[in-house]
Amino acid sequence: MIEKKTAYWKDLADYDLETAEAMFQTKRWLYVAFMCHQAIEKMLKSYWCATREDNPPFIHNHKRIASDCGLYEQMDNGQRDFLETITTFNIEARYPEQKEELFKMLSPNTCRELIDHTKQLMQWITERL
């Protein structure tokens, strides 16, 4: 059962990363960032299922999920900084005034970096599953 839940979340994370790439190709920068956020969240939940018996919480705070399953302590400072950065792209924070601020932060280069960092962190987590 644990393996099935772990695979479920990992498959969703992989799908979201593929979607981020598709959004990059269509220059939908805000959605690149959001899908990277989603991919990391689901990878963290995959790790949660691999290491805990309970279900992951219905929250979107990457740091809290990673901390509560013991993964945050294993991360280096760059990975922790990335978690903080990517958490800002949660769709719940996209009120009109915040959406404009997020748009200003995103460019093709920034989005490529988000995708690359997302891939790296997902790989790092996969190696620990």
DOVOKE-903912 format. One record per residue: residue number from 1; x, y, z of N, C-alpha, C in turn. Coordinates in nm, 3 decimals. Layout:
<sites>
n|npx|npy|npz|capx|capy|capz|cpx|cpy|cpz
NUM|X|Y|Z|X|Y|Z|X|Y|Z
...
</sites>
This chain:
<sites>
n|npx|npy|npz|capx|capy|capz|cpx|cpy|cpz
1|0.083|-0.120|0.000|0.000|0.000|0.000|0.087|0.126|0.000
2|0.195|0.125|0.079|0.283|0.241|0.086|0.344|0.267|-0.052
3|0.390|0.162|-0.118|0.450|0.178|-0.250|0.351|0.234|-0.351
4|0.225|0.193|-0.340|0.123|0.240|-0.432|0.098|0.390|-0.413
5|0.088|0.435|-0.288|0.067|0.578|-0.261|0.189|0.660|-0.302
6|0.307|0.606|-0.277|0.429|0.676|-0.316|0.434|0.693|-0.467
7|0.405|0.588|-0.540|0.404|0.593|-0.687|0.296|0.688|-0.738
8|0.182|0.688|-0.673|0.072|0.777|-0.712|0.118|0.922|-0.711
9|0.177|0.965|-0.600|0.222|1.104|-0.587|0.337|1.133|-0.683
10|0.427|1.039|-0.700|0.540|1.061|-0.792|0.491|1.074|-0.936
11|0.397|0.991|-0.976|0.342|1.000|-1.111|0.276|1.137|-1.134
12|0.204|1.186|-1.035|0.143|1.318|-1.047|0.249|1.427|-1.057
13|0.356|1.413|-0.980|0.466|1.510|-0.985|0.530|1.512|-1.124
14|0.554|1.394|-1.179|0.613|1.384|-1.312|0.522|1.450|-1.418
15|0.393|1.426|-1.406|0.296|1.485|-1.498|0.299|1.638|-1.487
16|0.305|1.689|-1.366|0.308|1.834|-1.346|0.436|1.895|-1.403
17|0.547|1.825|-1.391|0.671|1.874|-1.450|0.661|1.877|-1.603
18|0.601|1.775|-1.661|0.578|1.775|-1.806|0.488|1.892|-1.846
19|0.390|1.922|-1.764|0.300|2.034|-1.791|0.375|2.166|-1.782
20|0.466|2.177|-1.687|0.549|2.299|-1.676|0.628|2.319|-1.805
21|0.684|2.211|-1.858|0.757|2.220|-1.985|0.665|2.265|-2.099
22|0.544|2.213|-2.103|0.448|2.252|-2.207|0.410|2.400|-2.193
23|0.393|2.445|-2.070|0.362|2.586|-2.046|0.481|2.674|-2.086
24|0.602|2.624|-2.067|0.721|2.698|-2.109|0.720|2.717|-2.260
25|0.687|2.612|-2.332|0.684|2.619|-2.479|0.580|2.719|-2.529
26|0.472|2.735|-2.454|0.366|2.828|-2.494|0.380|2.965|-2.427
27|0.489|2.985|-2.355|0.524|3.113|-2.292|0.421|3.159|-2.188
28|0.368|3.064|-2.115|0.273|3.096|-2.008|0.349|3.088|-1.876
29|0.423|3.193|-1.852|0.523|3.195|-1.744|0.463|3.170|-1.607
30|0.350|3.230|-1.576|0.290|3.211|-1.445|0.256|3.064|-1.422
31|0.212|2.997|-1.526|0.175|2.857|-1.512|0.296|2.764|-1.511
32|0.406|2.808|-1.569|0.531|2.733|-1.552|0.564|2.727|-1.404
33|0.562|2.843|-1.341|0.597|2.852|-1.199|0.498|2.772|-1.114
34|0.370|2.785|-1.144|0.269|2.713|-1.066|0.285|2.562|-1.079
35|0.312|2.514|-1.200|0.326|2.369|-1.219|0.454|2.318|-1.155
36|0.559|2.399|-1.152|0.679|2.359|-1.078|0.646|2.349|-0.929
37|0.569|2.445|-0.879|0.523|2.439|-0.740|0.449|2.309|-0.714
38|0.357|2.276|-0.803|0.277|2.154|-0.788|0.364|2.029|-0.793
39|0.459|2.026|-0.885|0.547|1.909|-0.899|0.626|1.885|-0.771
40|0.681|1.991|-0.713|0.758|1.976|-0.590|0.667|1.933|-0.475
41|0.552|1.994|-0.466|0.458|1.956|-0.359|0.425|1.807|-0.366
42|0.398|1.757|-0.484|0.360|1.617|-0.500|0.478|1.523|-0.477
43|0.599|1.568|-0.515|0.718|1.487|-0.485|0.739|1.477|-0.335
44|0.718|1.587|-0.265|0.731|1.584|-0.119|0.627|1.490|-0.058
45|0.507|1.491|-0.113|0.403|1.402|-0.063|0.434|1.256|-0.096
46|0.502|1.233|-0.207|0.547|1.098|-0.239|0.646|1.050|-0.133
47|0.741|1.136|-0.100|0.839|1.101|0.003|0.769|1.078|0.137
48|0.673|1.162|0.168|0.594|1.148|0.291|0.535|1.006|0.298
49|0.472|0.964|0.188|0.407|0.832|0.186|0.509|0.718|0.197
50|0.630|0.742|0.150|0.734|0.639|0.158|0.792|0.626|0.297
51|0.776|0.730|0.379|0.844|0.731|0.509|0.750|0.738|0.629
52|0.624|0.760|0.605|0.527|0.771|0.715|0.407|0.684|0.685
53|0.336|0.650|0.789|0.217|0.566|0.771|0.091|0.647|0.747
54|0.090|0.773|0.790|-0.028|0.855|0.770|-0.023|0.923|0.632
55|-0.136|0.978|0.592|-0.144|1.048|0.464|-0.084|1.187|0.476
56|-0.030|1.239|0.365|0.023|1.375|0.370|-0.088|1.476|0.396
57|-0.054|1.588|0.458|-0.157|1.688|0.491|-0.206|1.762|0.367
58|-0.325|1.817|0.377|-0.383|1.897|0.269|-0.334|2.041|0.283
59|-0.205|2.060|0.266|-0.144|2.192|0.273|-0.053|2.209|0.152
60|-0.011|2.333|0.129|0.073|2.364|0.014|0.207|2.424|0.055
61|0.236|2.422|0.183|0.360|2.479|0.233|0.470|2.374|0.224
62|0.558|2.393|0.128|0.663|2.294|0.103|0.754|2.272|0.223
63|0.792|2.379|0.287|0.882|2.367|0.402|0.817|2.282|0.511
64|0.693|2.306|0.538|0.625|2.231|0.644|0.612|2.083|0.608
65|0.576|2.054|0.484|0.565|1.914|0.442|0.701|1.846|0.454
66|0.804|1.912|0.401|0.940|1.855|0.405|0.988|1.837|0.549
67|0.959|1.933|0.635|1.001|1.923|0.775|0.930|1.810|0.846
68|0.799|1.800|0.825|0.720|1.700|0.897|0.751|1.557|0.856
69|0.812|1.538|0.740|0.849|1.401|0.700|1.000|1.378|0.710
70|1.072|1.474|0.767|1.214|1.456|0.792|1.306|1.483|0.674
71|1.253|1.535|0.567|1.334|1.560|0.448|1.406|1.695|0.453
72|1.344|1.792|0.514|1.401|1.928|0.517|1.540|1.929|0.581
73|1.558|1.851|0.685|1.685|1.846|0.756|1.797|1.789|0.669
74|1.761|1.711|0.567|1.859|1.651|0.477|1.899|1.745|0.362
75|1.823|1.851|0.343|1.847|1.942|0.231|1.960|2.038|0.260
76|2.026|2.078|0.153|2.128|2.183|0.169|2.059|2.320|0.161
77|2.133|2.424|0.185|2.075|2.559|0.189|2.013|2.599|0.055
78|2.075|2.559|-0.055|2.020|2.591|-0.186|1.884|2.527|-0.208
79|1.869|2.403|-0.166|1.741|2.334|-0.178|1.636|2.398|-0.088
80|1.676|2.437|0.030|1.582|2.505|0.121|1.539|2.639|0.064
81|1.633|2.712|0.007|1.598|2.841|-0.055|1.502|2.821|-0.171
82|1.526|2.716|-0.250|1.437|2.689|-0.362|1.295|2.657|-0.313
83|1.284|2.580|-0.205|1.151|2.551|-0.150|1.078|2.680|-0.115
84|1.149|2.772|-0.054|1.088|2.899|-0.016|1.044|2.977|-0.140
85|1.129|2.979|-0.241|1.097|3.050|-0.365|0.977|2.990|-0.434
86|0.977|2.860|-0.453|0.872|2.796|-0.531|0.737|2.799|-0.458
87|0.740|2.803|-0.326|0.616|2.811|-0.249|0.539|2.939|-0.280
88|0.608|3.045|-0.320|0.540|3.171|-0.350|0.450|3.161|-0.472
89|0.465|3.057|-0.550|0.386|3.044|-0.673|0.262|2.957|-0.656
90|0.219|2.939|-0.533|0.096|2.866|-0.506|-0.022|2.949|-0.557
91|-0.113|2.886|-0.626|-0.225|2.957|-0.687|-0.313|3.030|-0.585
92|-0.313|2.983|-0.460|-0.394|3.050|-0.358|-0.347|3.193|-0.333
93|-0.225|3.223|-0.369|-0.170|3.356|-0.346|-0.192|3.449|-0.466
94|-0.270|3.407|-0.561|-0.283|3.484|-0.684|-0.404|3.576|-0.686
95|-0.414|3.660|-0.589|-0.511|3.768|-0.595|-0.461|3.868|-0.698
96|-0.546|3.949|-0.757|-0.503|4.037|-0.867|-0.376|4.118|-0.837
97|-0.367|4.176|-0.721|-0.249|4.257|-0.691|-0.123|4.171|-0.676
98|-0.138|4.050|-0.626|-0.024|3.960|-0.613|0.014|3.899|-0.747
99|-0.084|3.878|-0.832|-0.058|3.820|-0.963|0.036|3.910|-1.043
100|0.014|4.040|-1.036|0.101|4.135|-1.106|0.244|4.126|-1.056
101|0.261|4.113|-0.926|0.395|4.101|-0.869|0.463|3.973|-0.916
102|0.387|3.865|-0.923|0.443|3.739|-0.970|0.485|3.749|-1.117
103|0.401|3.814|-1.198|0.435|3.832|-1.340|0.568|3.905|-1.355
104|0.591|4.004|-1.271|0.714|4.082|-1.278|0.837|3.998|-1.246
105|0.820|3.895|-1.166|0.931|3.810|-1.126|0.969|3.708|-1.233
106|0.881|3.685|-1.329|0.899|3.575|-1.423|0.946|3.622|-1.560
107|1.037|3.549|-1.617|1.089|3.572|-1.752|1.120|3.435|-1.809
108|1.150|3.427|-1.937|1.190|3.296|-1.992|1.309|3.236|-1.917
109|1.409|3.316|-1.885|1.525|3.264|-1.813|1.489|3.217|-1.672
110|1.408|3.296|-1.603|1.366|3.260|-1.469|1.287|3.130|-1.471
111|1.199|3.117|-1.568|1.117|2.996|-1.577|1.201|2.874|-1.612
112|1.300|2.891|-1.699|1.388|2.778|-1.731|1.462|2.735|-1.605
113|1.508|2.832|-1.526|1.576|2.799|-1.400|1.482|2.728|-1.304
114|1.357|2.773|-1.296|1.260|2.706|-1.208|1.241|2.560|-1.250
115|1.228|2.538|-1.380|1.212|2.400|-1.428|1.336|2.318|-1.397
116|1.452|2.374|-1.423|1.577|2.300|-1.398|1.595|2.268|-1.250
117|1.567|2.364|-1.163|1.578|2.339|-1.019|1.473|2.238|-0.973
118|1.355|2.245|-1.032|1.250|2.148|-0.999|1.295|2.007|-1.036
119|1.351|1.991|-1.155|1.401|1.860|-1.197|1.509|1.809|-1.102
120|1.601|1.897|-1.065|1.710|1.857|-0.976|1.658|1.813|-0.840
121|1.565|1.891|-0.785|1.512|1.856|-0.653|1.428|1.728|-0.660
122|1.352|1.713|-0.766|1.273|1.590|-0.781|1.365|1.469|-0.791
123|1.474|1.481|-0.864|1.570|1.371|-0.875|1.631|1.339|-0.739
124|1.668|1.443|-0.666|1.727|1.426|-0.534|1.629|1.352|-0.440
125|1.503|1.391|-0.445|1.402|1.324|-0.361|1.383|1.181|-0.407
126|1.377|1.159|-0.539|1.360|1.023|-0.593|1.470|0.931|-0.544
127|1.592|0.981|-0.536|1.704|0.900|-0.490|1.688|0.859|-0.343
128|1.603|0.926|-0.270|1.582|0.896|-0.129|1.457|0.811|-0.104
129|1.381|0.787|-0.209|1.258|0.706|-0.194|1.293|0.560|-0.167
</sites>
